[in-house]
């Protein structure tokens, strides 16, 4: 009887621990996903800016002969 109560309490504690760990892991995953998305967006913007700069930049011979 006491052993069953102890086993039942152990199961309850394990389930609570498991639920807490799942919450922690899910929160960590959400944060990591947000950071990754932010990093990817920053990288996309950097690439777009570099491409735009490359397109607007004149070759050296255009600068030399445009005067």
C-alpha positions in Angstrom: 0.0 0.0 0.0 2.7 2.5 1.0 4.8 1.3 -2.0 2.0 2.0 -4.4 1.5 5.5 -2.9 5.3 6.1 -3.3 5.2 4.8 -6.9 2.2 7.0 -7.7 3.9 10.1 -6.2 7.1 9.2 -8.1 5.0 9.1 -11.4 3.4 12.4 -10.6 6.8 14.0 -9.9 8.2 12.5 -13.1 5.3 13.8 -15.2 5.7 17.3 -13.7 9.4 17.2 -14.4 8.9 16.0 -17.9 6.3 18.7 -18.6 8.7 21.4 -17.2 11.5 20.1 -19.4 9.3 20.1 -22.4 8.4 23.7 -21.8 12.0 24.7 -21.3 13.0 22.9 -24.5 10.2 24.5 -26.5 11.1 27.9 -25.2 14.7 27.4 -26.1 13.7 26.2 -29.6 11.5 29.2 -30.2 14.3 31.6 -29.1 16.9 29.8 -31.3 14.5 29.9 -34.3 13.9 33.6 -33.8 17.6 34.3 -33.6 18.3 32.2 -36.7 15.5 34.0 -38.6 16.9 37.4 -37.5 20.4 36.4 -38.5 19.2 35.1 -41.9 17.3 38.3 -42.5 20.3 40.5 -41.6 22.4 38.4 -44.0 19.8 38.8 -46.8 19.8 42.6 -46.3 23.7 42.7 -46.3 23.7 40.7 -49.6 21.0 42.9 -51.1 23.0 46.1 -50.1 26.2 44.6 -51.5 24.5 43.7 -54.8 22.9 47.2 -55.0 26.3 48.8 -54.4 27.9 46.6 -57.0 25.2 47.6 -59.6 25.5 51.3 -58.9 29.2 51.4 -58.8 30.8 52.4 -62.1 33.7 50.6 -63.5 37.0 52.6 -63.3 37.2 53.2 -67.0 33.7 54.9 -67.0 34.9 57.2 -64.2 38.1 57.9 -66.2 36.4 58.6 -69.6 33.2 60.2 -68.4 34.9 63.6 -67.9 
